[in-house]
Amino acid sequence: MTEVRIGGGWKEKLVEEFSQSYFKALTDFVRGEYKSAVVYPHPKNIFRCFDETPFDAVKVVILGQDPYHGEGQANGLCFAVNPGVRPPPSLQNIFKELQSDLGHPVNRDPDLSRWANQGVLLLNATLTVNAKTPGSHQGRGWEEFTDAAIKKLAEEREHLVFILWGNYAKKKGAHIDREKHLVIESAHPSPFSAHSGFFGSKPFSRTNTYLESHGQKTIEW
């Protein structure tokens, strides 16, 4: 992270963040971790969600917490893993709900870049993590940076869909204007909570109904 390489018009939107002291401290921390430990995702994928879903193309935001901390899993898109990697339990449950929601067999490619390329910002609150150590990069500044990204979208765009799964995501999205955007909240798709309100929440069809009602092209989930 010698310099911030972030595309899709996001660099201009978030330029004020890069000069702040928290971001300098975050950069120094992350650089040091990549030198001294095994860190995911690969450095080129830290800002992948922004690169693949430009600011002006965002229709939907799905908010995750940490990148996956297992080898070969994290790819820079929340909940996604690289092609050929077995979907983790949360992603398996997402696919289950997707098929139940839409009522037909669905694409289960775990990479999810097909969503990102249609305007679904797959944003983790924390963009890096040490191997086998969940939460290891929390509280270092990533949360402030991703809060700024959410705030920019919520303020400058209209009729977006924010999908908030679990209490962590709900808190992070608490200040989104519900009159201006659709906010879909439910339990997290983790096996520990999916049966407590995630299954049956129908976020995918609800998203498309809202997008269509505002004259936007729906997502081919």
HELIX and SHEET records of a PDB file:
HELIX    1   1 TRP A   10  LYS A   13  1                                   4    
HELIX    2   2 VAL A   15  PHE A   18  1                                   4    
HELIX    3   3 SER A   21  SER A   36  1                                  16    
HELIX    4   4 PRO A   43  ASN A   45  5                                   3    
HELIX    5   5 ARG A   48  GLU A   52  1                                   5    
HELIX    6   6 PHE A   55  ALA A   57  5                                   3    
HELIX    7   7 PRO A   89  LEU A  102  1                                  14    
HELIX    8   8 SER A  113  ALA A  116  1                                   4    
HELIX    9   9 TRP A  142  GLU A  156  1                                  15    
HELIX   10  10 GLY A  166  LYS A  172  1                                   7    
HELIX   11  11 ALA A  194  SER A  196  5                                   3    
HELIX   12  12 PRO A  203  SER A  213  1                                  11    
SHEET    1   A 2 VAL A  39  TYR A  40  0                                        
SHEET    2   A 2 VAL A 129  ASN A 130 -1                                        
SHEET    1   B 4 VAL A 120  ASN A 124  0                                        
SHEET    2   B 4 VAL A  60  GLY A  64  1                                        
SHEET    3   B 4 VAL A 161  TRP A 165  1                                        
SHEET    4   B 4 LEU A 182  SER A 186  1                                        
END                                                                             
